[in-house]
Amino acid sequence: MPTFEYLRISLAKQPDLFDPGLSRQEFLRKVFSRRWDFTYRRRVYTYDPIPDSGEYIGGVIGREIAELRNDGPDTHWKVIEQRHWPIAYLSLDLAEKEQIAAVQNHQRIGSPYGLLRSLLEHAARAEGLGSWKSSIEYISSASDFWVAAKNYAGRITSLSFVFVPPNMLGAKEAIDDLVKAASEETLSEETELKLKNADGNLVPSGSLVEASVATAAAGGGEITMRAGKKVIFSSSANRRTKEIDSEEIPKPSSIEQVRDFFKRLMAK
């Protein structure tokens, strides 16, 4: 069954670059509203947009594959080359507070995280699109974190958070302010918070941890919790996904159906 993975795109202003005055939403709309040919893991991919429909935009990512197959008995099973294009959908929510992407995980295409990152990096090198630097993180489940913390109580030795610059302030202002200040004052691309207790008595509780978990789980960073050498929670492994019945996925040529599909896909 086709599976979609959800990622948050965080954007930070690039210092000392010509700024065309694009907002985050305008930048992303400009990127995802045109065709791109980009490289990921030494393979060439194409992003082809679905005509813009407002709040939810997106398109199709595909790559050409050439495979050797046997022809029929009339050619004595001659080996021939067949070319085809496996595709994966990409949808993007351009809400003001956060920009969330849903990318289909297609085994013949590649990792949603890697594809989205490569596409954005390629677009940033284009003329007029270099004023924003993107960071991408999986959206994960905060509830899964707390379950792991409860199950491994008394054995937790380390808990680390790696935050990316926030898109804007929200309810978790203490963490957002810290990361924002680090990004703007030191030009850091990531801010790391690491908590350790070698005896396994680390207690993941309190306002700092709660705000950090909420921020990272929403796609604002990464979480890794360990009991000794064992990883007992990883936000990238506990990513938010959605399975869609194959019959519910429209053909790219059915534009209105694709737009409706994007709305359902991005529904909270």
C-alpha positions in Angstrom: 0.0 0.0 0.0 1.5 3.4 -0.9 2.9 5.3 2.1 3.4 9.0 2.5 5.9 10.5 5.0 5.5 14.0 6.5 8.3 16.5 6.9 8.6 20.1 8.0 10.5 22.6 5.9 12.2 25.3 8.0 13.6 28.3 6.2 16.3 30.7 7.5 17.5 33.9 5.8 20.9 33.6 4.2 23.3 36.4 5.4 25.0 38.8 3.0 23.0 37.8 0.0 20.8 39.8 -2.3 17.3 39.6 -0.9 14.5 39.7 -3.6 12.0 40.2 -0.8 10.3 36.8 -1.0 8.4 35.6 2.0 8.7 31.9 3.0 5.4 31.1 1.3 6.4 33.0 -1.8 9.7 31.3 -1.9 8.2 27.8 -1.6 5.4 28.6 -4.1 8.0 29.8 -6.6 10.1 26.6 -6.1 7.3 24.1 -6.3 5.4 25.8 -9.2 8.0 25.1 -11.9 9.7 22.1 -13.3 13.1 21.1 -12.1 15.6 18.5 -13.2 17.9 17.7 -10.3 20.3 15.1 -9.1 20.0 12.7 -6.1 22.5 10.0 -5.5 24.0 10.5 -8.9 20.7 9.9 -10.6 18.7 12.5 -12.5 15.1 13.2 -11.3 12.4 15.5 -12.6 9.9 17.4 -10.5 6.8 18.3 -12.5 4.3 20.6 -10.7 0.5 20.2 -10.7 -1.0 23.6 -11.6 -1.2 25.8 -8.5 -4.5 25.5 -6.6 -3.9 27.8 -3.6 -3.0 26.7 -0.1 -1.9 23.2 -1.1 0.6 22.8 -3.9 2.8 20.1 -5.2 3.6 17.8 -8.1 5.2 14.6 -9.2 8.8 13.4 -8.8 9.9 10.8 -11.3 13.0 9.3 -12.8 13.5 7.3 -16.0 14.5 3.7 -15.6 15.8 1.5 -18.4 15.5 -2.3 -17.9 16.4 -5.3 -19.9 13.5 -7.6 -20.6 12.9 -10.7 -22.7 10.6 -10.1 -25.7 8.1 -12.7 -26.8 8.5 -16.1 -28.5 8.1 -14.5 -32.0 11.6 -12.9 -31.4 13.0 -16.0 -29.8 13.0 -14.2 -26.4 15.3 -11.5 -27.6 16.5 -9.2 -24.9 15.2 -5.7 -25.4 15.5 -2.4 -23.4 12.3 -1.0 -21.9 12.1 2.5 -20.5 9.5 3.7 -18.0 9.0 6.4 -15.3 8.0 5.4 -11.8 6.6 8.4 -10.0 5.9 9.7 -6.5 3.6 12.5 -5.4 4.8 15.5 -3.3 2.3 17.8 -1.6 3.0 21.0 0.4 0.9 22.9 2.9 1.8 26.6 2.7 0.2 27.6 6.0 1.6 30.8 7.6 2.9 29.2 10.8 4.6 26.1 9.3 5.2 24.5 6.0 4.6 20.8 5.9 5.3 18.4 3.0 3.9 14.9 2.4 6.1 12.8 0.1 5.3 9.4 -1.2 7.8 6.7 -0.3 8.2 4.8 -3.5 11.0 2.2 -3.5 11.8 2.8 -7.1 12.1 6.5 -6.6 14.0 7.1 -3.3 13.9 8.5 0.2 11.3 11.3 0.7 13.8 13.1 2.9 16.7 12.9 0.4 14.6 13.8 -2.6 13.0 16.8 -0.9 16.4 18.0 0.4 18.1 17.6 -3.0 15.3 19.4 -4.8 15.4 22.4 -2.4 19.2 22.6 -2.6 19.1 22.5 -6.4 16.4 25.2 -6.5 18.4 27.4 -4.0 21.3 27.5 -6.6 19.0 29.0 -9.2 18.9 32.8 -9.8 16.9 34.7 -7.3 16.2 31.8 -5.0 19.3 31.7 -2.8 18.0 34.1 -0.1 16.4 31.3 2.0 18.3 28.2 3.4 16.1 25.2 4.0 16.3 22.6 6.7 14.1 19.5 6.7 13.1 17.2 9.5 10.6 14.4 9.8 7.5 15.0 11.9 7.3 12.4 14.6 5.0 11.4 17.5 5.5 13.1 20.9 3.3 10.4 22.5 5.7 7.7 21.3 8.5 9.5 23.0 6.7 9.6 26.3 5.8 5.9 26.1 9.5 5.1 25.5 10.6 7.3 28.4 8.1 5.5 30.7 9.1 2.0 29.6 12.8 2.7 30.1 12.6 4.7 33.3 15.7 4.1 35.4 17.8 3.1 32.4 18.0 6.3 30.3 21.5 7.5 29.9 21.2 10.3 27.3 18.7 12.5 25.6 19.7 14.8 22.8 17.8 17.4 20.7 19.1 19.0 17.5 17.0 22.0 16.5 16.8 23.9 13.2 16.0 27.6 13.0 12.2 28.0 13.7 10.0 29.4 11.0 8.3 31.7 13.5 7.5 32.0 17.2 4.7 29.8 18.5 3.6 28.4 21.8 7.1 27.0 22.6 8.7 30.4 22.7 11.4 29.5 25.2 13.0 27.0 22.8 12.2 29.0 19.7 13.8 32.1 21.2 17.0 30.1 22.1 17.3 28.6 18.6 16.5 31.8 16.9 19.1 33.7 18.8 21.7 31.1 18.2 21.0 31.1 14.5 21.0 34.9 14.1 23.8 35.8 16.4 26.3 33.0 15.6 25.0 32.0 12.2 24.6 28.4 13.4 22.6 26.1 11.2 21.7 23.8 14.1 21.5 24.1 17.9 22.1 21.0 20.0 20.9 20.3 23.5 22.3 17.1 25.1 21.4 15.7 28.5 23.4 12.8 30.1 23.5 10.6 33.1 25.9 7.6 32.8 24.2 5.8 35.7 20.9 5.6 33.8 19.0 8.0 36.1 18.2 10.6 33.5 14.6 11.8 34.1 13.1 13.3 30.9 10.6 15.6 32.5 10.0 19.3 33.2 9.2 22.3 31.1 12.5 22.3 29.2 12.2 18.7 28.0 8.4 19.0 27.3 8.9 22.1 25.1 11.9 20.5 23.4 10.0 17.3 22.6 7.0 19.3 21.3 9.2 21.4 19.1 11.2 18.6 17.7 8.2 16.3 17.2 6.5 19.0 15.1 9.4 18.9 12.7 11.6 21.5 14.4 14.5 19.2 15.0 15.6 15.7 15.9 15.3 13.6 19.1 17.5 10.7 20.1 17.1 9.0 23.5 19.4 6.1 24.6 19.7 3.5 27.3 23.4 2.8 27.1 24.2 2.1 23.5 20.6 1.2 22.6 18.6 3.8 20.9 15.2 3.7 22.6 13.6 6.6 20.6 14.5 8.3 17.4 12.3 10.9 15.8 13.5 9.9 12.3 12.5 6.3 13.0 9.2 7.2 14.6 8.1 9.5 11.7 4.5 10.4 10.9 3.2 8.4 7.9 -0.1 7.8 6.2 -1.1 4.8 4.1 -3.3 5.4 1.1 -5.2 2.7 -0.9 -3.8 2.5 -4.4 -7.3 3.1 -5.9 -7.5 6.4 -4.1 -4.4 7.8 -5.8 -5.4 9.8 -8.9 -3.5 9.9 -12.2 -1.4 13.0 -12.7 -3.4 14.0 -15.8 -6.6 14.3 -13.6 -5.7 17.7 -12.3 -8.8 18.4 -10.2 -8.7 15.0 -8.7 -5.0 15.5 -7.8 -5.8 18.8 -6.1 -8.6 17.2 -4.0 -6.2 14.4 -3.2 -3.6 16.9 -1.9 -6.2 18.5 0.4 -7.1 15.1 1.9 -3.5 14.2 2.2 -2.6 17.4 4.1 -5.7 17.3 6.4 -4.7 17.5 10.0 
